[in-house]
Amino acid sequence: MRWPICLRLLILIHFIAILPVGCMAEVKEPAVAGQFYPAGEDTLRRNVDGYLARAGNSAVEGKLVAIVSPHAGYEYSGGVAAWAYKRLAGSNIRTVVIIGPSHHVAFEGVAVYAEGSMRTPLGNIRINEAAARSLLDEKSGIAFNRAPFAREHSLEVQLPFLQRTLKEFSIVPILVGTPTRESFLSLTESLTRLLRTDDRALLVISSDLSHYHDAATAGTMDRKVIEALERLSPVRMEQLLASGEGEMCGGYPAIYAMAVTRNLGATNGILYRYADSGDVTGDKGSVVGYAAMGIYKTPLSAARKAQLLALAKETLHAQVMGTKLPDPDVNDSLLKADGASFVTINDRNGRLRGCIGNIMPVMPLYRSVITNAVSAGSRDPRFAPVTAAELPDLRVEVTILSPLEPLRDIKEIRIGTHGLYLEKGPNSGVFLPQVAIEQGWDLPTYLAELARKAGLPPDGWRDGKLYTFTAEIIK
């Protein structure tokens, strides 16, 4: 018996209508369950919970922006990873961006998994598709590419820890292949934009450290990498990787991530736990290193401000008098992290006597203050070097800069709050936030004077690159 065409269409429409909603959603099945971690749901839950129960969780000052977690088999690195994930328990994090290296598929640029969900024995985790797709930029080598994720463990082993510490959350999985300048610039900008607008988001950096050296050699190499992470220094990290002084299989994902966290205002990294595989196997002749760390946005406390100002004054005095410059033993993680500072010297009447600084964080903050105090007193090309007779009447201030942020519209500039940096070809100029207030400038004057300082016509800022920054001014 043949059904009439219209009846057959009605039956087909009805059948489609009663299919479960979302049944066609893509699910990335686990690749290393039963290898890197237990495949049974109950066993895996007990395993992860046990690691978390044994991990430490001492108080750390500041807001957590990102964590660093190893990605070896749980037998070797699960106990270390738990030190990072224990920080997330009870938090309100809803979006987790996970960035790691590709171990099995070679490709240029960055791969993003942009739809569906990822499964572990503990259940499915939804991909934040809107967030993931906002990162895609195929011209810059950032694509939705499933292939690198098929057998990859660096992201997968993080998922059960997230499932046992967070409640409702989604993920944005990212794998870095061979890094390129284009992918670095595009991804760091888009990730910064994404994370800046979501105060319930967190970045997870997946990486092990050195591989297959004796424990003493591994410890030396790993300490250098950990210090680069504590300093939030992508430049130092790249030097270590290029020279072989340090090893980090997720080194380039970490470089991308450090740039992003810097843009978000992060100030320093904190080591929670370090161990190597020999702590489990007993074989210290050939080990793999593991670290659990947090990246924080730490406030500049009154005590730290006083310490930096005293350091600038002491340095200026020593430089002018020809005595040994201070070389303090600094243990504060914030002061040891790379920072950008200016040191300003005024005479007793408030007239400028010297001002030198760095706008990019290229050295430890305390070292930046020492260096700029020396330069402000002796190398400002506008002034003769400070003399001993002047010292009693001079006033010193230290300005700590936030990261530069590209300016989209000059209407966003707030006089007295925003410093400005202008770049056009080989020309550049910078004003600290307090300058416009001190000089009584309105916005048009502020921009014109900045252009003149950069060696440009008064309207030269119009086709240059403008950046804003804020600052902590210590007087």
Secondary structure, DSSP 4 states (H G I P E B T S, - for coil): -PPPHHHHHHHHHHHHHTSPTTTT--EE--SSBTTTB-SSHHHHHHHHHHHHHHS-----SSEEEEEEE--S-HHHHHHHHHHHHGGGTT----EEEEEEE-SS---BSEEE--SSEEEETTEEEEB-HHHHHHH-BGGGTEEE--GGGSS--TTGGGHHHHHHH-SS-EEEEEEE-B--HHHHHHHHHHHHHHHHT-TTEEEEEE----EEE-HHHHHHHHHHHHHHHHHT-HHHHHHHHHHTSS--TTHHHHHHHHHHHHHTT--EEEEEEEEETHHHHS--SSEEEEEEEEEEE----HHHHHHHHHHHHHHHHHHHHT-PPP------HHHHSEEEEEEEEE-TTS-EEEEEE-SS--EEHHHHHHHHHHHHHHT-TTSPPP-GGGGGG-EEEEEEEPPPEE-S-GGG--TTT-EEEEEETTEEEEE-HHHHHHHT--HHHHHHHHHHHTTS-TTGGGGSEEEEE-EEEE-
